[in-house]
Amino acid sequence: MKKAIYTLAFIGALYSCKTTQTSKENQPVIASIDLVNVEEDKVSVSVDPDRFTTENTTFYIPKTVPGTYSTDNYGKFIENFKALDYDGNELEFKKIDDNSWNIPNAPNLDKVSYQVNDTYDIEDEEGVFSPSGTNIEAGENFMLNLHGFVGYFENKQEEPYRLQIKRPQGLIPGTALSKTVAASEDMSFKEDIYSLGRYFEVIDNPIMYAKPDTTSFMVEGMEVLINVYSPNKKYTSKSIKPGIEEMISAQKRFLGEVDNTGKYAILLYLSDSEKQDARGFGALEHHTSTVVVLPEAMQPEQLQKTMTDVVSHEFFHILTPLNVHSKEVHYFDYNDPKMSQHLWMYEGVTEYFANLFQINQELIEKQDFYDRISDKIKSAQQFDNTMPFTEMSQNILEDPYKDSYYNVYQKGALIGMALDIRLRELSDGEMGILDLMKALSQRYGMDKPFEDEELFDDIVELTYPEIRTFLETYVSGTTPIPYNEFFAKVGLEESETEINTGYFIKGQTPYIDGDPAKGDLFFRENIQFNSFLQELGVKGGDIIKTVNGEEYNIQNVYNLIMKAESWEEGEEVSFVVMRDGEEVELTATTAQPTDTDTTITEKDLPESSKEVKLRNAWLKG
């Protein structure tokens, strides 16, 4: 999914008053956020529940949220926590850990209040992935991933919430939520009010407040909102719109009759590489929106391609896990999570669709699609190829499994590909994995989770008995997928070829890496470098200090990659690297870098062959 009650006088009278004698029936939990009176880069929040009948209660800020599959401890960013009675006096409480506060005198509790720090301007963001993080920049931008701002009381996650956000006049909200708006008497600020059914809906609806830069379009009855924050005004929502519109139109055609989202919001935050800002680039999905964080320094063509790859992945989550998910996902425990076995489906199949639809809808060439599959095979080979995917998924928050999380986008997608080909083979081209996901979506849906251990039975019932062997061998089993066997079914083979690369990246594989603890950039060890880096004379482990006199580290690595793309052929470039504790100067003349690569290509077969027919069914559906 990759924030004090300051209500207006008349709203306060209607919504926020509780007396010590009575309590309104069915009163929602009222969460109030003040974006006007920001103090030392902190935002004030209060959460006001209905009266408690229990002797004590515990207030929580999430430790983990759906879609991140990591322990982030958002309570680390909470300060000045207070529990207040109905007269405004402070009550005793005990902080249990980073994310929870126990309040023993619950019947006298009126509300809790606290201040929230953001993550974007904290070095390394405390390990929080930027699209699930928070930003507080007074009068300029607020990224409200609400799990970082609003908490919940014990056993009250299923109660309705009213979210009240006081904002400066010059900022507007980007969100898929509908709201009511009230203005202060002097028109100095406004207050947005959102009504939500339960706590999950709070954290499932991020809001980005910024100066107006919004555009929208309709696709087959669905309204798509694009909200952009570009600090240096390099991009606007209108400049982003054409690529997004083409992409989502193609996705809707690919999905066909799947239609359960009337409004979808894309919140794009572009990070300023010249200051302490978000550095974890990517996106985080929600039912009706996605938060995207990318570097503002990206060139337009790159930005469009990245948005296509990243946002399309998030949009396909409307199939799974949003409409096909287990009880572990549906009844998610934010502070003691039990993880599902089926990341191969939630993330892997989604990533596969994000690539398959592009060839299906002719947004890319077939060879580009094959190259992406080849890159994923190479990336997956860096992980334990015998680790059962269901076991890894169920234990993804723990060692040693959590280090394999990136593999859900690599081997997880390859599981989706192999399953798709096997389904096409068994059905003589008539059924693919998209058909399977549609069938599962019809059987379950947004509000009906499945039992984790019963999913394989359901899939076999909806497909073929042979699919059980596939699932138990390659998903829950320890057998590596024999990719060449699956490629042969569709008339493909692997071959060695010379390819063009970037100066620092080959396909999706970088030649450089970073040390988050030290901030260093270094050349990776035990890999073959491209022709330019070989001429330059780099060695694995070399730490990059300067390029053409400019210092680089993990904070501005994207500046380096962007500048390298603008190098003219024949330029002389100089590097200073640290090697074995000593500075070494390296120089080379720029030229198109090349590298050898194993790629997937089509066999020379007649169009009438069963392999070509099956390939056409696979790619064109």
PEUR-V115248 format. One record per backbone hydrogen bond with DSSP energy under -1.0 kcal/mol. NH is the residue of the N-H (numbers start at 0). CO is the residue of the C=O. Records with the same first field share a line. If there is no record, write none. Layout:
BEGIN
NH: CO + CO
END
This chain:
BEGIN
11: 7
12: 8
13: 9
14: 10
15: 11
26: 23
28: 159
29: 47
30: 161
31: 45
32: 163
33: 43
34: 165
37: 35
38: 41
41: 38
42: 115
44: 113
45: 31
46: 111
47: 29
56: 102
58: 100
59: 151
60: 98
62: 333
63: 333
67: 64
71: 62
72: 62
73: 61
75: 72
76: 73
77: 74
78: 114
81: 112
83: 110
84: 88
87: 84
90: 82
93: 101
95: 99
96: 99
100: 58
101: 93
102: 56
105: 54 + 103
107: 104
108: 105
109: 83
110: 83
111: 46
112: 81
113: 44
114: 78
115: 42
116: 76
118: 133
119: 133
121: 118
124: 121
126: 123
127: 124
131: 128
132: 129
134: 142
136: 140
139: 136
140: 136
141: 208
142: 134
143: 206
144: 142
145: 143
147: 144
148: 145
149: 145
151: 59
153: 57
155: 152
158: 155
160: 195
161: 28
162: 193
163: 30
164: 191
165: 32
166: 189
170: 167
171: 209
173: 207
179: 192
181: 190
183: 188
186: 183
189: 166
190: 181
191: 164
192: 179
193: 162
195: 160
198: 156
202: 198
203: 199
204: 201
206: 143
207: 173
208: 141
209: 171
214: 225
216: 223
218: 221
221: 218
222: 261
223: 216
224: 263
225: 214
226: 265
227: 212
228: 267
232: 229
239: 235
240: 236
243: 239
244: 240
245: 241
246: 242
247: 243
248: 244
249: 245
250: 246
251: 247
252: 248
253: 249
254: 250
255: 251
257: 254
263: 222
264: 287
265: 224
266: 289
267: 226
268: 291
269: 228
270: 293
274: 271
281: 292
283: 290
285: 288
289: 264
290: 283
291: 266
292: 281
293: 268
295: 270
297: 294
302: 298
303: 299
304: 300
305: 301
306: 302
307: 303
308: 304
309: 305
310: 306
311: 307
312: 308
313: 309
314: 310
315: 311
316: 313
317: 314
318: 315
321: 316
326: 449
329: 325
330: 326
344: 341
345: 341
346: 342
347: 342
348: 343
350: 346
351: 347
352: 348
353: 349
354: 351
355: 351
356: 352
358: 354
359: 355
360: 356
361: 358
362: 357
363: 357
368: 364
369: 365
370: 366
371: 367
372: 368
373: 369
374: 370
375: 371
376: 372
377: 373
378: 374
379: 375
380: 376
381: 378
382: 379
388: 474
389: 474
391: 387
392: 388
393: 389
394: 390
395: 392
397: 394
401: 397
403: 400
404: 401
406: 403
407: 404
408: 405
411: 406
413: 409
414: 410
415: 411
416: 412
417: 413
418: 414
419: 415
420: 416
421: 417
422: 418
423: 419
424: 420
425: 421
426: 422
427: 424
428: 423
429: 426
435: 431
436: 432
437: 433
438: 434
439: 435
440: 436
441: 437
442: 438
443: 439
444: 322
447: 444
449: 324
453: 450
454: 451
457: 453
458: 454
459: 455
460: 456
461: 457
466: 463
467: 464
469: 465
470: 466
471: 467
472: 468
473: 469
474: 470
475: 470
478: 472
482: 480
484: 481
485: 481
486: 482
487: 483
489: 486
490: 487
491: 486
492: 600
494: 598
496: 596
498: 594
500: 592
501: 504
505: 508
508: 505
510: 503
512: 521
514: 519
518: 514
521: 512
522: 541
523: 510
530: 593
533: 529
534: 530
535: 531
536: 532
537: 532
540: 522
541: 538
542: 577
543: 520
544: 575
545: 575
546: 549
547: 573
549: 546
551: 544
553: 518
559: 555
560: 556
561: 557
562: 558
563: 559
564: 560
565: 562
566: 563
569: 589
570: 567
572: 587
574: 585
575: 545
576: 583
577: 542
578: 581
581: 578
583: 576
585: 574
587: 572
589: 570
594: 498
596: 496
598: 494
600: 492
602: 490
604: 602
608: 605
612: 608
613: 609
614: 610
615: 611
616: 612
617: 613
618: 614
619: 615
620: 616
END
